[in-house]
């Protein structure tokens, strides 16, 4: 991936100007009005935008898209959240090493997460909202709301305050809401969407356009409740009453939340079209994405059977022997500022550091049942009604994650009962790094100890199960401080963030010039943020000190 492709991507930014260059037809067409032609098509007026929304929740493309979708995803999430989560290191040194992996905010990269999670979803969501058929088909708008929350929650979790409650109005400049207001609104909208789908019953919703559940209304209710639980838990340290109310509402709903492997929300092949996994492009085609140091430390330390499911071995001279697999693996540290190293026999060579064990056909997951079990375990840990106690739900989360990765339940007992701990990662003899990472955690997998120790185990196992969903893993690390994430070899934030605190948010997209009205929108957003517009300011829900 070359930086030059992305230097102008922040243009969408705060004013939500969807395009810098617009055709005569676009200028003279009301973009918020559904045309007669659209409404007359059999399902496509709603089905097309619905499918566009689904493709943007976690952006996916096909071979027809080339690498465009993957490139956008790489800048929006992969070089930031996927790295800051501890999942990956990057075999490249963009911008001479001053980039997201060294905590330096590249202006040309800052707007892509906003574009992917908000701008590209705004128009399809609005077209469904304003479609003349929506009044008679509230189930369509309910599904659109669920998808909107799925995408826009990533916007607020990247940046903080965002345009939300006034979205869909006729205003050119949409005012920002505080993240507290955004979360209250998202949870309320999910609750309303679930109620609407409850009324709809067992009938299918747009099955010819649904890429996730083929129109299965009950599956969508489970997903919406599970998303409600995720977002409710996010607010636990900021507003415990709000968190408990919606978490219990989600879990105790008659349809409930995800509890089985096949409840998972994912996109791979739908309606005869194969959607490509972006991470395979970065790892294999670009030769950049590599195993992160924290992943090595925890998976090797715990003798975790998911290690070979997640990453491929390496025969690099500095690769580290892993006893329980009789293989060698090699992680790649973040903030390394090392030029890309490419072997003569191609980027998939085992002679480099370990790459993700991901194929083009590997599904792109939004949410899986294992995550939901760990969310419930955390709620039960603090006394909430989660239909199970913390210990049993913790075990259930591990069992589900094993099953999701094709590992038998017979391995769960030995995994939970071992006394292994995360291991240090010695790269001291590997030029140009020459660095040893001492891992601060001494947590075992056994569910014992104080409430805080049990919380660390729940979040650590959830972090392992969430792989490779780096956006969610980074967000949960910020919220709880777990697991322990290795420091970068170089921190180029100019003292804005420490190695301990790390990146807490992304700055708003930079615009070279703003009108007075745009400047006021920005200034008001920063006031709502409650701190400087930089990568050190904590978001509203980020109330627990990081570890």
Secondary structure, 3 states (H helix, E strand, C coil): CCHHHCCCHHHCCCCCCCCCCCCHHHHCCCCCCCCHHHHHCCCHHHHHHHHHHHHHHCCCECHHHCCHHHHHHHHHHHCCHHHHCCCEEECCCHHHHCCHHHCCCCHHHHCHHHHHHHHHHHHHHHHHHCCCCHHHCHHHHHHHHHHHHHHHHHHHHHHCCECCCCCCCCCCCCCCECHHHHHHHHHHHHHHHHHHHHHHCCCCCCCCCCCCCCCCHHHHHHHHHHHHHHHHHHCCCCCHHHHHHHHHHHHCCCCCCCCCHHHCEEECEECCEECECHHHHHHHHCCCEEECHHHHHHHHHCCCCCHHHHECCCCCCCCEEECCCCEEECCCCCCCCCCCCCCCCCCCCCCCCCCECCCCCCCEEEECHHHHHHHHHHHHHCCCCCCCCHHHHHHHHHHHHHHHCCCCHHHHHHHHHCCCCCCCEEECCCCCCCEEECCCCCCCCCCCCCHHHHHHHHHHHHHHHHCCCHHHHHHHHHHHCCCCCCCCCCCCCCCCCCCCCCCCCCCCCCCCCCCHHHHHHHHHHHHHHCCCCCCCCCCCCCCCCCC
